[in-house]
Amino acid sequence: PVMSIVPGAATAPALIVVGILMMSAFSEIDWNNLEEAIPAFFASIFMGFTYSISYGIAAGFLFYIITKVVKGKVRVVHPVLWATTALFIFNFIILGLI
């Protein structure tokens, strides 16, 4: 109920500032290193197209694992990342069935 007091027009400037802060992190990505650039690119694209930060993070996790598997560095990926990515994939499957 308290959040409904704030009009939508008041949240837009805050979201713009958050977007600018998120975009400033792109300068720190090593775009010449494909193992780092591919997951970052897809995470940002999915965030923009799905309007969901969590879907963008899921895409970043998934493409990080795909990149490591293709490069033959499967052992570098931490088991927690495997489990989290599996849960994201399971979530997408469930959402697709509903």
C-alpha positions as CSV (number, residue, x, y, z in Angstrom):
1,P,0.0,0.0,0.0
2,V,2.8,2.5,0.8
3,M,4.4,1.9,-2.6
4,S,1.2,2.8,-4.4
5,I,1.5,6.4,-3.1
6,V,4.5,7.0,-5.4
7,P,3.4,7.8,-8.9
8,G,5.0,6.1,-11.9
9,A,6.4,9.4,-13.1
10,A,8.5,9.7,-10.0
11,T,10.1,6.3,-10.5
12,A,11.2,6.9,-14.0
13,P,14.2,9.2,-13.1
14,A,15.4,6.6,-10.5
15,L,15.2,3.9,-13.1
16,I,17.2,6.0,-15.6
17,V,19.9,6.5,-13.0
18,V,20.0,2.8,-12.3
19,G,20.3,2.1,-16.0
20,I,23.2,4.5,-16.3
21,L,25.0,2.9,-13.4
22,M,24.5,-0.5,-14.9
23,M,25.8,0.7,-18.3
24,S,29.0,2.1,-16.7
25,A,30.0,-1.4,-15.8
26,F,30.3,-2.2,-19.5
27,S,33.5,-0.3,-19.7
28,E,35.1,-2.8,-17.3
29,I,34.3,-5.8,-19.5
30,D,37.2,-7.2,-21.5
31,W,35.4,-7.3,-24.9
32,N,38.4,-9.0,-26.5
33,N,38.1,-12.0,-24.2
34,L,35.1,-14.0,-25.6
35,E,34.8,-16.1,-22.4
36,E,33.9,-12.9,-20.6
37,A,32.3,-10.9,-23.4
38,I,29.7,-13.5,-24.7
39,P,27.9,-14.0,-21.3
40,A,28.0,-10.2,-20.6
41,F,26.5,-9.4,-24.0
42,F,23.7,-11.9,-23.7
43,A,23.0,-11.0,-20.1
44,S,22.5,-7.3,-21.1
45,I,20.5,-8.2,-24.2
46,F,18.1,-10.5,-22.3
47,M,17.7,-7.9,-19.6
48,G,16.6,-5.3,-22.2
49,F,14.4,-7.6,-24.2
50,T,12.6,-9.4,-21.3
51,Y,12.4,-6.4,-19.0
52,S,13.8,-8.7,-16.3
53,I,17.1,-8.5,-14.5
54,S,16.7,-12.1,-13.3
55,Y,16.2,-13.4,-16.8
56,G,19.3,-11.5,-17.9
57,I,21.3,-13.0,-15.1
58,A,20.0,-16.4,-16.0
59,A,21.1,-15.9,-19.6
60,G,24.5,-14.8,-18.5
61,F,24.9,-17.9,-16.4
62,L,23.7,-20.1,-19.2
63,F,26.0,-18.6,-21.8
64,Y,28.9,-18.6,-19.4
65,I,28.6,-22.3,-19.0
66,I,28.1,-22.8,-22.8
67,T,31.2,-20.8,-23.5
68,K,33.3,-22.7,-21.0
69,V,32.0,-26.1,-22.3
70,V,32.8,-25.0,-25.9
71,K,36.3,-23.9,-24.9
72,G,36.9,-27.2,-23.1
73,K,37.1,-25.6,-19.6
74,V,34.3,-27.6,-17.9
75,R,36.3,-28.1,-14.7
76,V,36.7,-24.3,-14.2
77,V,32.9,-23.9,-13.7
78,H,32.0,-24.1,-10.0
79,P,29.4,-26.7,-9.0
80,V,27.2,-24.0,-7.5
81,L,27.1,-22.3,-10.9
82,W,26.1,-25.6,-12.5
83,A,23.3,-26.0,-10.0
84,T,22.0,-22.5,-10.3
85,T,22.0,-22.7,-14.1
86,A,20.1,-26.0,-13.9
87,L,17.5,-24.3,-11.7
88,F,17.2,-21.4,-14.2
89,I,16.7,-23.9,-17.0
90,F,14.2,-25.8,-15.0
91,N,12.3,-22.6,-14.3
92,F,12.2,-21.7,-18.0
93,I,10.9,-25.2,-18.8
94,I,8.1,-24.9,-16.2
95,L,7.2,-21.4,-17.4
96,G,7.0,-22.7,-21.0
97,L,4.6,-25.5,-19.9
98,I,2.3,-23.2,-18.0
